[in-house]
Amino acid sequence: MSERIGFYICHCGINIAYRVRVKEVAEYVATLPNVTVARDYLFMCSDPGQELIEKDIREHKLTRVVVASCSPRMHEKTFRGACQRAGLNPYRAFHMVCVREHVSWVTEDGDEATKKAKLLVGAGIMRVVHQSELTPATFPVCTNTLVVGGGIAGMQASLDIAKAGFKVYLVERQPTVGGHMLQYDKTFPTLDCAACIGTPKMVSVGQESNIELLSYSEVEDVSGFIGNFKVKVRQKSRYVEDNCTGCSECEKACPVEFPNEWDVGTKMRKAVYRPFPQAVPITYCIDKYDRAPCVQTCPAGTNVQGYIALVKLGRYQEAVKLIMERIPLPGTLGRICPAPCEKECRRAEVDSALAIRDLKRFAADQVDLSELPLPEIEDRPEKIAIIGSGPAGLSVAYYLRLKGYKVTIFEALDKLGGMLRVGIPDYRLPIDVLDREIDYLLKHGIEVRTGVRFGPGLSLADLREDGYSAVFLGIGAHDSIWMHIPGEDKTEGVIDAVGFLRVVNLGSRDLPGNRVIVIGGGNVAIDAARVVKRLGAEKVTVVYRRSEREMPAYPEEIEGAKEEGIEFSYLTAPASIQSQDGKVTGLECIRTELGRPDASGRQRPVPVEGSEFVIPCDAVIPAIGQKIDVTWIEEKSELELTSRNTFRVNPHTLQTNISDVFAAGDAVTGPATVIEAVAAGHKAVAAIHRFINGEDLDQYVEEQAAKEPPGSDWQEISKDVENAPRVVSEHLDPIQRVNSFDEVDRSFSEEAAKNEAARCVDCGGCCECKLCVSACEAKAINHGMEDKVKEIEVGSIIVATGFDPLDPTPMEQYGYGKYSNVFTNLEFERLSNATGPTSGKLLKRDPTDPLKFTDPPKRVAIIHCIGSRDQKYHEYCSRTCCMYALKYAHLLKDKCGHDTEVYNFYIDMRCFGKGYEEFYKRVQMEGVRMIRGKPSRVEEKDGTLIVKAEDTLSARIVEVPVDMVILCTAMEARPDANEVSRIFGITTGHDGFFQEEHPKLEPVSTPTSGVFLAGACQGPKDIPDTVAQAKGAAAEALALSASGRVEVPPIISWIDPDVCIGCQACIGLCAYSAIEFNELKGISQVNEAVCKGCGSCAGHCPSGAAKIRHFTDKQVFAEIDGLLAKAS
Amino acid sequence: MSEFEPTIVAFFCNWCTYTAADLAGTSRLSYPPNIKIIRVMCSGMVDPKYVVKAFLNGADGVLIGGCWPGDCHYINGNLKARRRVALVTEILKQFGIGEDRFWLRWIAASEGNMLQEIAKDMIEKLRELGPSPMKGRMVA
C-alpha cells in the first residue's frame, strides 16, 4: 500500500507565522512524494486543529501525519492522541517537527526561517514513512508515595496523600520534621504564629497512620520507573531508641556542647539533642562524627575525647573508669606515655595540642583506687597463665579477668611491674603510683606467683599439666645489647644500662663512678644518665653517634637532662674502653659525620678517620638497646623465634607457632613503648578469648585484615574558638631534682586541668563518655546503633527538599560576622521566636559574648535584597524578603516599643500576594521609614552601626546610625542540589533550583515521570505558594495511585536475533543491566521491562543487531537525507 | 559568489541539549539558521554511522549535544558518547575531516544561552574552514 501523508503547519497565532511563511511551506510540502494533504492552521493544538487531523485521516485515508509546530516536548502527546483517536498507531503514523523554538523564535530573517522550516519539514516527511507500529507497555502502579523533605511542603503533601487513603514514606534529613517554617516566629501578612499553624501539622504527620516518618534519614538511591520505583533510604543512627520519652535527662548530663543549627548558632546545644522542644519525633539524637583523631591514634584505642570531657566536668572517677576500659594503669601511662595522640590533636589548628597525657595523669591522681568499686565478674572455669607482669602481662591479665577467666601471673622478680618497675626511674614514675595501680588490678581476683622464672623452673608442659588452657608470654626484653668494642668485657666500671636501672629501681643507691659516660640516645640512656646524676656523680656525659635531632629519646627528657647539668657529646661513636688495672679510665671515641639515611630513615653516622679522642671517666654505661633472654628457649622450647630473636607471632592474633601460646610486648616487638604493649595486650585478650571459645582464628584474622581504616569526617572547628595557650605543668627545680628521686613533673591545679580540658574541640561530636547512658531511665540510649538501609517501593516521588538561606559573610561591606549586631533574617527569626535564645525578646547581642543578649535596640535598619537581584550572587528575586522585612518592622515596633526607629532599605517593594499590599500600608502607618536604595556599607563607629546608602527618591546620600542591622538574605538552592537531582533523575536550572517540566503548565512535573516537585526546592516561594504547590504535587501522585496503571513509552532497545553475533559488548554498556546473554542461542537479549531506551547499545553494536525502536537507522538516515537535501 | 554558508547537523539529547534549544527559542536567543537539529533520546545513542552519513551527505559540521557528565538522564550515556566521539574523530581525520568539524558539547537544559553561543562559534569556525572536503567526493 502506498503511503498517504497528511501535513499540517501551525501558525501558533503569529509565533510561527511572523517569521515562517507557513502557506509557502504547506505548498512546498504538497509537492513532495506521498503527501496527500498539506495544510496550515492558526492553532493546530486547539480542538478544531486536532479535529482537522482526525477528519483528514478518515476522509483521505491518511497513513502518516506530520505536524510542524512547537517543540515535540510540548505537544507530541497531543497529536499522537489525535492520530490514535482516528485509528492510527501513533508511533507508526506521527512525527512532529519543531518550527517554533528551533526556527521562528531563533531566526531573525523571514526567508532564512522559511527555508529552514522547509528543510526540517522535508526531513520529517522522509522520516515518517519509516516509522513502525509500537505499543506502549502498561504496568501496575505501586500506590505508595515517597515524600522527600519534611518542611511545610513535604508535610502538606504527605498529609493530603495520607488523607486520600494512600501510604506515604516521609523522609527527612534532620532529626525533626518542620523545616524552615518552624524556625520562623510570625508569618506575613496575617501575623499568625508559625508554630501555632506549623506544630499541628507536625503532630498530624507523626500521628497519621498512613504516614511512615523516616526522620534523620536520606535517600541514597532510586531505581525503577514511574509507578514502580525502588528506593534505598539510609536511616542514620540516632543512637537513641524509639522508646525515648523526651525527658531531656541525657541532655543535662552531656558534657559536649555545640552551636545549635536550629537556632543558627545563637544558642548552644549538647551532643545529645533534639533541635527544639516540639520536635517530631520527640526522640533525642546523638551527634557523632568519626572518632576523634586522638582516639584513633591511641594504640590502645583509649577514648581520649571522653575522659577529657569528664575531666572538664570534674567527674574524675568516671574519667578513670573510662580510661581503664582500655588502659589498666592510668596514672602510669599518664606519666610515661609518649602520647602519640597529642601529635594528631586538631586543637593545634587553632593554637596548640591539648596536654592529653597530663590530663590523664591529673584524673588518675584525683581518684583513690582503693575506693573504686569492683565490677561484678562472672567467673569462668578456664585458667590462663600470664608469664611476666610488665604492661603487656598486666593488661592481658586484667582484661581476661574481667571476662571471667581464672588468671595467674608468673613473675621472675619479687615484685610485679616488669620494665615499669625496674626500667623506669622513680622521678618519672613514682613507685607508689605503680604499686597502687597494680594492687587495684589484683583486687579483681588475679592470682600472683613471683620468683618463678619461665624456662628452667616453669615450662609450658608444667602449665598444661596444671590445667591452664592458654599461656601468654609477656617476658619483655631485659637483656642489654653489648657494643662489642675492645675493653667492654670484664672491665670494672662497665655496667649495662638495663641492669643498672634495675638495681637502682630495686633500691640500690650505689654510685658507679664520679665521671660517668652513658652511651646511647634512647630513653634508657637518658634515664641512666639522670639516675647517675641523682646518685651524686660529678660529671655525666651522654655520648651519641648522631646529632640531637636523630635522638629517639623524648625531647622533654633530653631537656630535663640538660637542665640537670648532664652533658651531651653528639656525633661521637665509642671506639674502645681504656682501662688500668682492670678499671675503666676513659672511653676512646671517634667523631662521626652523618651520611646517607639507613633503613630507619635516620642518617647513618660515618666515622671521621683520624679524629679519635679520649674522654676520661671511671664508669661507662652502654645503653644501646635491649633484647629478650632467649637462651632457654633456643635450647629447650619449640617456640619459633624471628631473626631478631623475638617471638614469631601472627600479627592479628599474637598467637605463636604453638596454638595455645600467645605473646606480646617487647618480647615480640623488641623494645617499644608501654602503650604499644597495652595495645598488644588487648589484641591478645581478644584472640585468647576466641581461642578458648573454639572460634575460628583464621576467620578472625581475615576480619581484622579487612577492617576499613577509620575515617576523618570530624566536627568542624568553630570559627569562634579563641586562642588559649596550652597549660604547662610545674616542674621541680633542677637543683632540687638532682638530689632526690622525687617526681619531676608536679602536675597542675584543678582549675588549670579543667581549663585545659575545656580546650578540647570535640572532633568526634559525642565523646562517648556514656554519662547519658546512666542518666536515661528509659534505657533508650544505644551507642552501638548502626545506620540502617531501608528499601521501599513507591509509585511516585515528591521532592520537597527546600532551600538554604544565603550566607552573607562574603559581603564584607555589610559587616556580617564582624559586627555583633548585624543579624541575618533567620537569626532575627530565632530571636523573635519563643523557643529561641532570648525566649522571643528582641535584644541586642553583647559584643563580647556572641551567646549573650542584652537590651532592646532603639534604632534598627533592615536591608533588603541581600544576594537577591544582585548579579554577583543571584539574579532572581527571592520573593519573600520584602514581606518578611515588613513583618520584622512591625515586630520591632510591637516588641521594642513604638518609639523604636525602623528603617527599611529597599530596591523595589514587591507586595504581590493576597493581603500583602494592605500589610505594607499598615506597616507604613505604624511609622516605619522606607528608604529606596540599597546600602553600600555598614560601618561601626563608637559602638554604633552606620548604614550608608543613597536615597534614590530624594537623590541624596544618607548615613543612618542604628543599634542593629538585619540582612534579608536570599533564598538559594541547597548546596547538594546537583547530587540530589542526580539521585532522582531531575535537573537543576541556571539558578540552581530544580527545574520543572514546563514553567506554566507543568509546574510540579520533572523530566522523570513520576517524580514531582513541591516548595522552595523548585524556586523561592512563600508559605502560601509552597502549600499550594505541595497540594498540586500530592494531586499528581494521587492521580497516579488512583489510576493504578501507567503507560511506559515503547521507545526501547531491541536486538535482532538474526544479526546478533553474541559479542556481548552491549551487556557491558547497559547502565541498567537490561541486557542478558542467552547461552542457548548464543545471543544477547533485551529485558523490555528494565530497558529505559537510552540507546547506548544501539549506538555501539558492532554488528548493527542492537537497535532502538523509533530511532532506527532507516529513520535517522532518512532524517539526515532530508536535512541535507538541496534546499528548494 | 555569495559567502559560504556551512550546514551543521546536530544530534541533541532529548533531556538536556534539545531542551536547551527549546529554551533558547522561548528566550528568543537567535542564532544563524545553518544548524539543523535531530532529536535523539541520548547522546549515547548516536551511532558513528550517523556522523559519517551526515558528512557523506554533505554536512560541513556535525555537533553532538549531551548532558553534562553526571547529569545524564540515563546515568552515563553521555560518557559513552564521549568515548565514541574520541574514536570517530580519529577515523574522520583519516578521511580528511578534521576535529574542528565534529564537536561534542555538554549543554544543560537550562543553558539556552550556551546553545546560542556554541551554534554561533561553530558556524564561525566552519566559515573559516570552508566547505567540507567530502562534498566534492560524494557518490551520488
Interface residues (C-beta under 8 A of the other chain):
Chain A: S71 P72 R73 M74 C98 R100 E101 H102 V103 W105 V106 T107 E108 D109 E112 A113 K115 K116 L119 L120 A123 N978 S981 R982 G985 T987 T988 G989 H990 D991 Q995 P1007 T1008 I1051 L1069 A1071 Y1072 K1092 G1093 C1094 G1095 S1096 A1098 G1099 H1100 I1108 F1111 D1113 V1116 F1117 E1119 I1120 D1121 L1123 L1124
Chain B: T7 V9 N14 W15 C16 Y18 T19 A21 D22 A24 G25 T26 R28 L29 S30 Y31 P32 P33 K36 I37 I38 R39 V40 M41 C42 G44 M45 V46 D47 P48 K49 Y50 K53 A54 N57 G58 A59 G70 D71 H73 Y74 I75 N76 G77 K80 A81 R84 A108 A109 S110 E111 Q116
